[in-house]
């Protein structure tokens, strides 16, 4: 009888001890989650004070990597961003890509799935497209969502590697993201690392291959900027350096914008300094928000110090 009572007491103590440990672990986890959420709110409040925009989704198009780099320079990188996650779209393919309509179609697909956040960037033949706000965590790579910005490379890369211009766009986008956050070139993950059922970002795209390409490509992260003032009201911004291009926006007398000192059009011709067109890289003091940057005729603007 004494032994039975002893065994019962030991079992009771063991259960009480295990319950105590479980409660302590749960309390510690809850405290960590609360601290993380508080830190997140503090970071968001600080960015809000600095005029950061948390709109999501936030669709933007950068026709050149330099344009994307200038945009990054206007943002405070989020503390949660520690890796760049690489993906491929599979569909749409490069041949199927149609710019904004394709991006919107992919976004609608995600929204039908009930997603509230998305991959951050899409690298396409016509430049870099943003879908998910870079300041906010996205949905693209399972648990890596918590610490990575996701890049979807348009195309299927199970049987081939990236081709130009996507090759250069992707590598330089990675470099600029790393520079923005102060990360190392090794701070890259692949989608399939977190989902073993997928080949994403393609069987031909390996971590070692990406590292080799990053080492070989010449990193040109310095963007020299000139400042321009608009002389005439309703000065039209064109999508390209010619009147034949559609109107992308409007500038007004007194508006000020920055322009990369040397820019090239799609054919590789210099359009700043040696042509009649100036590239509107970043608006810094305009009456209306310029959401789609492009080119303005040099007769409508003047360079200022």
C-alpha positions as CSV (number, residue, x, y, z in Angstrom):
1,X,0.0,0.0,0.0
2,X,2.8,2.4,0.9
3,X,4.5,1.7,-2.5
4,X,1.2,2.4,-4.3
5,X,0.8,5.7,-2.5
6,X,4.5,6.6,-3.3
7,X,4.1,5.7,-6.9
8,X,0.9,7.8,-7.1
9,X,2.6,10.8,-5.5
10,X,5.6,10.5,-7.9
11,X,3.3,10.3,-10.9
12,X,1.3,13.3,-9.6
13,X,4.5,15.3,-9.1
14,X,5.7,14.4,-12.6
15,X,2.5,15.5,-14.2
16,X,2.5,18.8,-12.2
17,X,6.2,19.3,-13.3
18,X,5.4,18.7,-17.0
19,X,2.4,21.0,-16.8
20,X,4.5,23.7,-15.2
21,X,7.2,23.3,-17.9
22,X,4.5,23.4,-20.7
23,X,3.0,26.5,-19.2
24,X,6.4,28.2,-18.9
25,X,7.2,27.4,-22.5
26,X,3.8,28.6,-23.7
27,X,4.2,31.8,-21.7
28,X,7.7,32.3,-23.2
29,X,6.4,31.8,-26.7
30,X,3.5,34.2,-26.1
31,X,5.9,36.8,-24.8
32,X,8.3,36.4,-27.7
33,X,5.3,36.7,-30.2
34,X,4.0,39.7,-28.3
35,X,7.5,41.3,-28.4
36,X,7.8,40.6,-32.1
37,X,4.4,42.1,-32.8
38,X,5.2,45.2,-30.7
39,X,8.5,45.6,-32.6
40,X,6.7,45.3,-35.9
41,X,4.1,47.9,-34.8
42,X,7.0,50.2,-33.7
43,X,8.8,49.8,-37.0
44,X,5.6,50.5,-39.0
45,X,4.8,53.5,-36.8
46,X,8.4,54.8,-37.4
47,X,8.2,54.3,-41.1
48,X,4.7,55.9,-41.2
49,X,6.3,59.0,-39.5
50,X,8.8,59.1,-42.2
51,X,6.1,59.0,-44.9
52,X,6.4,55.3,-45.9
53,X,3.6,53.9,-47.9
54,X,2.1,50.6,-46.8
55,X,-0.4,50.2,-49.6
56,X,-0.7,46.5,-50.6
57,X,-0.8,45.3,-53.3
58,X,1.3,48.1,-54.8
59,X,1.8,47.6,-58.5
60,X,4.8,49.5,-59.9
61,X,6.8,49.1,-63.1
62,X,10.6,49.9,-63.3
63,X,11.8,49.9,-66.9
64,X,15.4,49.8,-65.9
65,X,17.3,48.4,-62.9
66,X,18.6,51.9,-62.3
67,X,15.0,53.1,-61.8
68,X,14.5,50.3,-59.3
69,X,17.6,51.2,-57.5
70,X,16.5,54.8,-57.2
71,X,13.1,53.7,-55.8
72,X,14.9,51.5,-53.2
73,X,16.9,54.5,-52.1
74,X,13.6,56.3,-51.2
75,X,12.6,53.5,-48.7
76,X,13.8,52.4,-45.3
77,X,14.5,48.6,-45.5
78,X,12.5,46.5,-43.1
79,X,14.3,44.8,-40.3
80,X,12.6,41.4,-41.1
81,X,14.3,41.3,-44.6
82,X,17.3,39.1,-44.4
83,X,17.2,36.9,-47.5
84,X,16.2,37.1,-51.2
85,X,14.0,34.2,-52.3
86,X,14.2,33.2,-55.9
87,X,11.2,31.7,-57.9
88,X,10.1,31.1,-61.4
89,X,6.5,31.7,-62.7
90,X,6.4,28.7,-65.1
91,X,3.2,30.4,-66.4
92,X,3.2,33.0,-67.8
93,X,6.2,32.2,-69.9
94,X,8.5,34.8,-71.4
95,X,6.6,34.6,-74.7
96,X,3.2,34.9,-72.9
97,X,4.2,38.0,-70.8
98,X,2.2,41.1,-71.7
99,X,3.3,43.5,-68.9
100,X,0.6,45.0,-66.7
101,X,-2.2,42.7,-67.9
102,X,-0.1,39.7,-67.1
103,X,0.8,41.0,-63.6
104,X,-2.9,41.8,-62.9
105,X,-4.0,38.3,-64.1
106,X,-1.5,36.7,-61.7
107,X,-2.6,39.0,-58.9
108,X,-6.3,38.0,-59.5
109,X,-5.3,34.3,-59.3
110,X,-3.6,34.9,-55.9
111,X,-6.6,36.8,-54.6
112,X,-9.0,34.0,-55.7
113,X,-6.9,31.7,-53.5
114,X,-7.6,34.1,-50.6
115,X,-4.1,35.5,-50.3
116,X,-3.7,38.9,-48.7
117,X,0.0,39.2,-49.6
118,X,2.0,38.1,-52.6
119,X,5.4,37.7,-54.2
120,X,7.2,41.0,-54.0
121,X,8.8,41.4,-57.5
122,X,8.4,40.0,-61.0
123,X,11.5,40.2,-63.3
124,X,10.2,40.2,-66.9
125,X,11.5,41.0,-70.4
126,X,10.2,44.6,-70.0
127,X,11.8,45.3,-66.6
128,X,11.0,44.8,-63.0
129,X,7.5,44.8,-61.7
130,X,6.4,45.2,-58.0
131,X,3.3,43.4,-56.7
132,X,3.7,43.2,-52.9
133,X,4.8,46.3,-51.1
134,X,8.6,45.8,-50.3
135,X,8.0,47.1,-46.8
136,X,5.6,44.3,-46.0
137,X,6.1,40.5,-45.7
138,X,4.8,38.6,-48.7
139,X,3.5,35.2,-49.5
140,X,5.8,33.1,-51.7
141,X,8.0,30.6,-49.8
142,X,6.3,29.0,-46.8
143,X,8.2,29.8,-43.6
144,X,10.7,31.9,-45.6
145,X,7.9,34.5,-46.0
146,X,8.9,35.8,-42.6
147,X,12.4,36.9,-43.5
148,X,12.7,37.1,-47.3
149,X,11.7,39.3,-50.3
150,X,10.4,37.1,-53.1
151,X,11.5,37.5,-56.7
152,X,9.5,35.7,-59.4
153,X,11.5,35.3,-62.6
154,X,9.1,35.2,-65.5
155,X,9.5,31.9,-67.4
156,X,10.1,28.2,-66.8
157,X,13.7,27.3,-65.9
158,X,13.6,23.5,-65.5
159,X,15.4,23.0,-68.8
160,X,17.3,26.3,-69.3
161,X,18.9,29.1,-67.4
162,X,17.9,32.8,-67.5
163,X,18.4,34.5,-70.9
164,X,18.9,38.2,-71.6
165,X,17.5,40.7,-70.7
166,X,16.0,38.7,-67.7
167,X,19.5,37.4,-66.8
168,X,20.9,40.8,-66.1
169,X,17.7,42.3,-64.7
170,X,17.5,39.5,-62.1
171,X,21.1,39.5,-61.0
172,X,21.3,43.3,-60.7
173,X,17.9,43.3,-58.8
174,X,19.4,40.8,-56.3
175,X,22.5,43.0,-55.9
176,X,20.5,46.1,-55.3
177,X,18.3,44.4,-52.8
178,X,21.4,43.2,-50.9
179,X,23.0,46.6,-51.0
180,X,19.8,48.2,-49.8
181,X,19.7,46.0,-46.7
182,X,23.4,45.5,-46.2
183,X,23.3,41.8,-47.0
184,X,25.9,39.5,-48.5
185,X,25.7,37.9,-51.9
186,X,25.2,34.5,-50.1
187,X,21.9,35.8,-48.6
188,X,19.8,33.9,-51.1
189,X,17.3,31.1,-50.8
190,X,15.4,29.0,-53.3
191,X,11.7,28.2,-53.1
192,X,12.3,24.5,-53.3
193,X,14.4,24.7,-50.1
194,X,11.1,25.2,-48.3
195,X,8.8,23.1,-50.5
196,X,10.3,19.8,-51.5
197,X,7.5,19.1,-54.0
198,X,8.6,21.9,-56.2
199,X,11.5,22.5,-58.6
200,X,11.1,26.3,-58.2
201,X,13.0,28.4,-59.3
202,X,13.7,25.7,-61.9
203,X,16.0,22.6,-62.0
204,X,18.7,24.6,-64.0
205,X,18.8,27.4,-61.4
206,X,20.9,26.3,-58.4
207,X,22.3,28.2,-55.5
208,X,25.9,27.7,-56.7
209,X,25.0,28.8,-60.3
210,X,23.5,32.0,-59.0
211,X,26.5,32.7,-56.8
212,X,28.8,32.2,-59.8
213,X,26.8,34.6,-61.9
214,X,26.7,37.2,-59.1
215,X,30.5,37.0,-58.9
216,X,30.9,37.4,-62.7
217,X,28.5,40.2,-63.3
218,X,30.0,43.7,-62.8
219,X,28.1,45.5,-60.0
220,X,27.2,49.0,-61.0
221,X,25.3,50.3,-58.0
222,X,26.2,54.0,-58.3
223,X,23.5,56.0,-60.0
224,X,24.5,59.6,-60.7
225,X,21.5,61.9,-60.6
226,X,20.8,65.3,-62.1
227,X,18.1,67.7,-60.9
228,X,15.6,69.2,-63.4
229,X,12.8,71.8,-63.1
230,X,9.7,71.8,-65.3
231,X,9.2,75.0,-67.3
232,X,5.7,74.6,-68.7
233,X,2.4,73.4,-67.3
234,X,1.0,70.0,-68.5
235,X,4.3,68.8,-69.7
236,X,3.7,65.2,-70.8
237,X,5.7,62.2,-69.6
238,X,6.1,59.6,-72.4
239,X,6.7,55.9,-71.8
240,X,9.6,56.1,-74.1
241,X,12.0,58.7,-75.7
242,X,9.7,59.7,-78.6
243,X,6.4,61.3,-79.3
244,X,5.1,58.0,-80.6
245,X,5.1,56.6,-77.1
246,X,1.9,56.7,-75.0
247,X,1.6,59.4,-72.3
248,X,2.5,58.0,-68.9
249,X,1.8,61.1,-66.7
250,X,1.9,64.9,-66.4
251,X,4.2,67.4,-64.9
252,X,3.6,71.1,-64.1
253,X,5.6,74.3,-64.1
254,X,7.9,74.3,-61.1
255,X,7.9,70.6,-60.6
256,X,11.3,69.1,-59.7
257,X,12.5,65.7,-60.5
258,X,15.7,63.7,-60.6
259,X,17.2,62.1,-63.7
260,X,20.0,59.5,-64.0
261,X,22.8,61.2,-65.8
262,X,23.1,58.6,-68.4
263,X,20.2,56.5,-69.5
264,X,19.6,54.3,-72.6
265,X,16.5,53.4,-74.5
266,X,15.5,49.9,-75.5
267,X,17.8,50.0,-78.5
268,X,20.8,51.0,-76.3
269,X,21.0,54.6,-77.5
270,X,21.9,57.2,-75.0
271,X,18.8,59.4,-74.3
272,X,20.2,61.8,-71.7
273,X,22.7,64.5,-72.7
274,X,22.8,63.3,-76.3
275,X,19.2,63.5,-77.3
276,X,16.1,65.6,-76.9
277,X,14.6,63.5,-74.1
278,X,15.3,63.4,-70.4
279,X,14.5,60.4,-68.2
280,X,12.2,61.2,-65.3
281,X,13.8,58.9,-62.7
282,X,12.3,60.1,-59.5
283,X,9.8,63.0,-58.8
284,X,10.8,64.9,-55.6
285,X,8.6,68.0,-55.7
286,X,5.6,67.7,-57.9
287,X,2.0,69.0,-57.8
288,X,0.6,65.6,-58.7
289,X,1.9,62.2,-57.7
290,X,3.8,60.7,-60.6
291,X,3.1,57.0,-60.5
292,X,4.6,55.9,-63.8
293,X,7.9,57.5,-64.6
294,X,9.1,57.9,-68.2
295,X,10.6,60.5,-70.5
296,X,10.0,64.2,-71.0
297,X,11.1,66.4,-73.9
298,X,14.2,68.5,-73.0
299,X,12.5,71.7,-74.3
300,X,10.0,71.5,-71.4
301,X,12.6,71.3,-68.6
302,X,15.8,73.0,-67.3
303,X,18.7,71.5,-65.4
304,X,19.3,73.0,-62.0
305,X,22.0,72.7,-59.3
